[in-house]
Amino acid sequence: MKSILKIFLVTTLIGFTSCSEDELRTADTLQQKDAIESVNDPYLLASIIKKTTLFYQKRSFDNRKLPAAVQHMESNYQSGDNFYDGFRLATTDMYDAMEILKMIDGSITLAQTRGSKTHQGIFKVFRVMLFSFMTDFYGDVYYSEALKAREGILYPKYDKEQDIYNGLLAELDEASALISGGTEEISTPYDLMFAGDKVKWQKFANSVKLRLLMRASGKITDVGAKIAAISGNVLSEATENASIGYIGTVGDAGDTPGNAWTGGTVNWGSVDEFNKRRPCKTLVDKLADLSDPRAAIWFAPVERPWTSDKSLDGVTFATTDPNGYTYSSTWEYIDRKKPEIAEYATKDILIDSNKVYVGFIAGMQADWKNGNGHYNTAAGGVVGNFKVSKFSTLFRQNAHPLLKAQIMNSDEVQFLLAEAAAKGLITGSADTYYRKGITNSLLRWGVPQASVTKYLAQSNIALPTDKAGQLAKIADQKWISLFLVSTEAYLDLRRTKLPNIFSNGRLGTYTFPLRFRYPGNELGQNRDAYDLGVSTLSPAVDDQFSKIWLLQ
C-alpha cells in the first residue's frame, strides 16, 4: 500500500536528538506546510488500519521484550529480554504511536469537512487505542495539547493519566454515536478489518471501552453499570476480531514488517533470526498440562528428544501437525555418567526428558549453549539448540490464514466479561463467558469443533466455585489466548498479577517491570512537561518500577 498522505506533524520532537529549542521550533513549523492532500476516506481507513495493526504486531513478535516479559517467548541468543533487561532503557514507542496519530487526527479533520460521520467514529476508535497505549505504558503523557503544532503548541504539557482516561472513555462514546449515526457506506475493499460491516465497528468500539473500563476498574466507582450498558454489543463470535491478514509480499517503504508476516522468508531470509525466538517453558508446560491442541499448532517437536530408555537411542519418529507441516525427531539416550553431560545434569538443566515439546526456561541467560541441556554445541550451530522446541513451521510462512496482525480478539472480550461476572460487577454467568472465550480462541487457531468440545469437557478446565479460583482459571486461559497479542498480555498480567508466573525458572531474583521509561528526547526538549509527568509517579523516578496512576 502506497504512502498516501502528508499529515500533521506531532507536537513532540521526534527524530531531533541534538537541536536547540529554537531550531526545533523552526523545523516543526516548516514541516507543517501542505498538511493534508485531498484523498478519500476509504484510503485513509485502509492506511490507518494497516499501520495500527502492524504497530501492535511489531511488539508481539518482532520485538522480544513484551513476549518474553509475559513468558510466551524467550530469547535463544544474545538478549537480556528473558529477565526484563530491555525495560531499563528509555523507549521511543510513544513517538511511534504519535506518528500514526498524526495521520489519524488529519483524517478526522478531513472526515469532518466531508460530513463522514461513520469514518470519524472509526478513526476516533484508533485514536483512543494509540493514546491508551501511550498512557498505559508510560503514565502521564501529552493528550489535550498533542498534535497542535499548527496552533503554536510545540511543547505540549503532559496530562494526568486519570484525565486522559476520562477523555478516552468520552471519545469512545462519541465514536459510537458517530458510527451509529453515520449514513455513508464503508468501502468493503478498503476496510481491511471488518469488510464494511458497520455493526462490527460498533462492537469493536464497545469492546475497546470494555478493555479500558476493566483496566481502570479499581478507579471507577460505577464501572459495573458502564460495563453492563455495553456488554450485549461487543465482539463475541470467533470470526469477530480486530485483526488483518498478510498477503505475503514485500511491503512499501517504511512498512515494518510490511505485507508479509515478520518471521517468513520475505522479511527474514536467514532462519537464524527465527531460531533466536523460542517458546517459553511456562507456556509449553501449561499447554501440555491441559492437553491443549494449540501446542501442536504453535510449537515444533524438539529435534532430538531425550529418553532414559537406551533401547530407543537413535529411533526416529515423524509427526505431522494440524497445518500439514511434518517434522522428524530422533530419540537420544542421555548417559548422565558422561563428563560432558554430568556437568549439565548438576545444573538442573536436563529437566525435560521424554518430552516432544520443550520450552526455554524463563529468566535464563540468553545462551543457546545452556538452554535446557544443549550440551552438544558443535552439533547445534549458532542458534541451533535442538533441546528446545522452535516455533512451528507456521510462523516461518510469509502468509497463512492463521497469521494475523492483531489488536483485539473476541476471546479477550469474553474473558473480560467472565472476569467482570466473577467479580460481581455484572450479572450473567462467568462460566458461560469463560467457555465462550476458550472456544473462540481455539476456533481462531483452526482447532476443529469436535476437539474444542473434548477440551472443554476436561475436569481441569472447569471453573471452581470460589471467586479466587475462578479468577485464576479465567486468567490462565486468557493468558494463553493472548499469545501474539503481547501488549495486552503484559498489561493484563501487570493489572491482575495472574497467572502467578513471576518467580518461574530463574526469575526469582528479578522484579517485574511496571512501565516504560520516557523517551530520552523528552528530558532534553520538553523538560517542564517531563518533570511534571515524573512527579506523579510513585516513587517520582523515571524508571521501570515506578507506579503510574492506574497502579497506585
N, C-alpha and C positions, 0 to 999 in steps of 0.2 A: 504494500500500500504506500503510495507516494506521500511525501510530506505536502500537506495541502494548505497550511496556514502560516501566516506570520501573526503572532499573537502578542497580547500584552506581556510586558516584562514584569517579573516579580519584583516586589519592592525589596526583597532580600538580595544579597550581594553575591550571587553565585558566580564562581569562577574567578573572582578577583582576590588574589591572595596577598598582594603587596601594594595596593593602591591607597592613596590618601583618601579622606572622605570627599574632598572637593573633586578629585579625579573620578572617584566612583560616582558621584552625583552627575557629573558631565556624561560619563559613559552610559549611565542608566537613562538619562534624558534623550541622548542621541538614539538609543536603541528602541525607543518607544514610537518612533515615526512609522508610518504605514502599518498601523497596528493590526488591522483585520482586512482580509480580502473578502470579496463578496462570493461566498460559497454557500452551498445548500446545507440545510440541517442534516440530511442523511449522511453526507460526507463527514460532517463534524461528529455525528454519533458513532460512526464506524471507527474513526480515528481515536476517539476518547475511550471507547470500549477496549480497543486493542492495546492502547498504551497503558491503561489502568490494569488490565488483567496481566499483562507482561510485567508490570511493576511488582505486583504481588507474587507472581510465579518466580521471579528472579530471587526473591527472598525465601523461597521454599525448596529450591534445588540447586540453582546456580551458586548462590552464596550459602555456605555451610553453617553460618553462625546460629541461626534460629533452628534449623532442623536438628543440629547437634544439641542445642540447649534443651529441647523437648525430648531428646533421646529417641528420635526416629532414625537419625543418620549419624554416623561417626566418620571422622576423617582417618583415612588409612595411611596418610603420608604427609609429613611436614605441615602441621597445622596445630594451633592451640585451641581450636574451636571445641574440642572434646571436653575442655574444662573451662569454657566461658571466656577464654582469653581475648577474643575479639571485642567484648564489651568494654574493655579497658580504654579503647581508643575512641576519640571523637569521631562521629559518623556524619556523613552528608546525605543520609536518607531523606532528611527533611527537605533538602534542596531538590532531590529527585522528585519528591511529591509535588513541590511547588512548580516545577517545570510543567507538569501535567495540569496543574490548577490554573496556570496561565491560559492554556487552551480552553479549559472548562469555563472560566469566567468570561472569556471573549465569546464563547459560544452561547452562553446565557444571554449576553447583551444582544447578540445578533438574533437569537430566537425571540427575545422580547420585541425587537424592532419589527419583526415579521409577524408577531402575534401567534407564534407557535407554542402554545401552552404545554402541550404534551412533551415536546422536546425540552422546554425549560425545566419541567419537572424531572425528567430523566437526567439531564445534566446536573441538576441540584443533588440528586442522589449520589452521583460520583464525586461531587464537591464535598459532600459530607463524609464519604468514605476516606478521602485523602486527608482532610483536616482531622478526622478522627485518628487516622494513623499517626499523624504528627503529634497530637496531644497525648495519645495513649502511650507512645514510646518515649516522649521527651518530657512531658509535663506542660508547663505554660509555654505557649508559642504565639506567634502573631496570627491573628484571625480577623478582628474587626478592621484593622488598618492594613491588612495584607492586600497585595495586588492593587495598590492605589498610587503607584509611582506617577501616573499621568495626572494625578491630583496634587502632586508635590510632596507626597509622603514617601520619602526614600528610606527612612529609618523607622520602620513600624514598631510600635510597642508590642510587648507580649501580653496577651490576655490571660487572665487566670483560667485554669483548666475548668473550674466549675462554671464560669461564664461561657466558655467555649461549648461545654456540653449542653447548657441551656439553649445556646444558639443553634447547635447542630440538631437537637430534637425539634426545635421550632422550624428549621429549614426542611426537615423531613415531612412535617405536617404540611408545609407549603408545597413541597414536591408532590405529595399525594393528591392534594387538591388540584394542582395544575394538571397532573396526569389524568385524573378522572374527569376534569372539566374541559380538557382539550378535545377538539373535534378533528384535527388533522390526522391522517394516517401515518403510521410509522413504516418506513420503507423496509420491506422484508429482506431484500438482498444486503442492505447496509446495516441492518440490525443483527450483528453477529452473535448476539446473546440470546434473544428471545424471538427472533424472526417476525417482528412486527406485532407480537402478542401484547396488547396493552394491559390485559389482566395480569400477566406475569410481571410486567414492570411495576404495577401497583403492589403485587405481592412482594416483590424484591424491596421496594421502598419500606414496606411494613416490617420485613424481615431484618433489614439493617437497623430499623428503630428498635426492634426486639433485642438485637445484639447489644446496642448501646444501653438500653434500659437495664438489661441484666448485668452489664459490666459496671454500671453505676448504681446497682440496686441497693447497695448499702448506704447510698447518699440521697435517695429519693423516697420520700415518705409515702406517696401514693403509687408506688411502682406497680403494685398488683393490678390496680384499676387501669393503668395505662397499658399494661400487657394484655389484660382481658379484652380491651377495646379493639385490639388488632389481631388477636390470636386466631381468629377464624379466617383471616385473609392474608396468609403468609405462604411462603414456599413450602409445599407439603408432599409433592409426588417425586418419585425417584428421577424423573426427567426434568424437574424444575430446578435448575441450577444456574447460578450466575457464573458462567464459565464459557470459554470458547475453545474450539479445537485448533489444530495446526494443519497446514496444508503441505508441510514438508519441504519447502523450498527456501532458498536464501532470502533473508529479509532485506528491507530497504535500508539505506544508510541511516544509522542512528538507532535501528531496532536491535534490541538485545532481549531475548535470543533471536528475534525476528519471526519468520513464518514457520520455522521448524523447531521441534522440541529440542531443548538445550542439549540433552545427553546423546542425541543422534549424531550420525556421521557428518551431517552438514555443518554443525557447529563444532563438534569435537572429532576431527578426523582421526586423531590418535585415540586409542582406547584407554590410554593412561589416565587422562582426566576423569573418565568414567569410573575407572577402577579405584580411584582415590576415595570414592564415596561408598561406604559400606553400611548395611543395615545395622542398627544398634541391637545389642543383645537384649536390652529391655523390651524392644518391640518384637523381636523374633521369638523370645521366650513366652511373651504374653499370647501371641497368636498360636503358639504350639500348645499352651495350656488349655486354650479354648477350642482346639481343633478347628481353627479359623481358616476357611477356604481362601482368604485373601493372601495367606502365606505363599501358596503356590503361584499366585499371580505376581506378587511383588519381589520374591527372592529366588535366586538360583541355588540349586544344591551345591554344597561345598565340593570342590573338585576332587578332594581326597578325604572322605570321611574316615573316622577312626573306629577301631574296634579292639576289644580285648581278646577276641577270638582269632588266634593265629591262623586258623584254617581258612579264614576269609581274606587273608593278606593277598592283595593283587586281584581280587574278584571285582569285576567291573559291572556296573548296572546302569541302565538308561532310564530316564524319566522324561515325560512329555507334559508340559504344563497346560492349563486350560486354554491358553492362546496358541497352542500348537508348537511352542518352542521346545526343542529336545536338548537334553543335557546328558553328558556321560561322566560318571564318577567312579572312582576306584577305592575300595576299602583298603585301609592301611593298618597293619598291626603296629601298635606302639609298644616298644620294649623300653620300659622306664629304667631298666638297668644300664642302658647305653649312656655313657657320659654326656653326649650331646643332647640327649633327651632328658636325662635326670635333672640337668641344670634348670630346665623349664618346668619340670614337674614340681620342684621345690618352691617355685614362684607362684604356684596356684594358677598357672596359665593353661595347663592341659585340663580343662574343666568340662568340655562338651563332647566327650567320646560318644560314638554311635548315633550322632545326630545328622540328619540330612541337611537341615538348615541351621546355621551357626551365626551368631551375631558378634560384632566387635564390642568389647567390654566398654561400658560407659566410663568416661573420665580417664581412660588410658592414654598415655602419651601417644601421639600420632606416629607411631613407629611400627611399620609393617612387619618388622622382624619379630616383634613380641606379641602381636595381636592374636590371642587365643592359640598359642602353641605353634607358631610358624617358625620352627627351629631350622628347617632346611632352606635357608635364604637363597642359596645358589639356584635352587630349582624354581624359586618363585618369581624371580625377576624384580624389577624396581618397585612395582606396585602389585605384585602378583601373589599376595597372601592367599594360598589355596586352603588355609584352615578356616577362613571366614567366608560366608556367603557374599556373593556380589548381588547387586540388584539385578532383577531378571532381564532377559533379553528385550522385554517390552520397552524398557527405559533406554534402550540403545537405538530405538527407532526414530526416524525423523517425523513421523506422523502415525497415529493409531487412534481408533475410536475411543480408547480408554485414556489417552493422554490429553489433558486439558490444562489451559491456563485458568486457574480458579480464583474466585474472590469469595464466594459463599455458596454452599450446597444445602439442599433441603434437609439432609440428615442433621447438619449442625442446628438448623432451626428447630427440628423436632426434639433434639436433645436439650436445647434451651427451654422449650416448653415443658419437657419432662422435669428438668431441674426446678422450674418455677412451680410446677404442681407439687413436687416432693416437698418444697419449702412452704407450701400453703399460700403462695402468692396468688394463684389462680385455682379455680375449680377444674375438675377433669382428672383423668387417670394418668398418673405419672408412668405407669406400666405401658399404657397404650402409646403414649408419645415415645417412650423409650424403645419399644419394639418397632415402631414406625421408623425411628432414626436408624436402628440397626438394619432394618430391611432396605431402606433407601440407600444406605452406604454399600451394602453387599450387591444390590442390583446395579448400582452405579459402576461397580467394578466388574460387571459381567458375570456375577455368580448366578446360576440358574435358580428359579423359584423353588424347585424341589430341595436344593441344597440350603436355601435360606430357611425353609420350613424345618429342616432337620437341625440346623444350627440353633434356631430359636427354641427347639424342644429340649435342649440340654439343661440339666439342673443347674449348672454353673452360670447360666445366662439369666435365670430367674431373679427378679428383684426381691430382696429381703423385705421384711415388714417394717423395720425401723428406719427412721429418716436418715441417719448417718450411713447406714448400709446402702440405702437407695442412692444417695448422692455419690457414694464411692463407685457403685456399679455404673451409674449413668456417666460419671467422669471417665471411667475406664473405656467404655465403648465410644464416647465422644473423642477421646484422645486418639484412639485407633482410627476413627473416621476422619480426623483432621490430618492424616498423613498427606503430605504435599500441600497443606494449607497452613504453613508454618507460622505465619504472622498471628493467626487466630489461635493456633495450638499453644504458642508461647503466652499470649495474653490471657488465655483461659487457665493455663497452668499457674500463671502468676496470681490470677484472681482467686481461684478456688483452692490452690495448693493440693489439687487432686489430679491424677493419681499421685500418691506419695512416692516419688521416684528420686528424691533429691540426694539420697545417700547411696544410690546404686553404684555398683562396681567400685571405682576408685574416686568417687565424687565426695566421699565423706568429709574431706578437709577443705572443700570448696564451697563458697557461698553463692547461692543462686542470684543472678543479677536482676535488677528490678526496672531498669530503664536504659535508654541510650543517652550518651553524653552529647551535649550540644555541639554543632559543627564549630571547628576552630575559628572560622571566619567571623562568627558572631561575637566572639571575645574581642576581636580587634576592630570590627567595623560596625557593630551595633551594641556597644558595651553597656549603655544605660539600660536597654531592654534586657540584655543578657543578665545583668546584675540583679534586676528585679525578679526575673524568672528563677534564678538560682536561690534567691532569698525565700521563696515559698516552698522549696524542697525541705525534707526532713531527714537528716540534718541538711543545712543550707550549704551543700557541697555539690559541685557538678561532677558526680561520679555515678557509677552503675548501681550503687547500693542505696542511694538516697530515695526516699519515698515521694512519689508525686501525689497530688490531691486524691486521686482515686484510691490510693493505698493507705492514706493517713487515717 
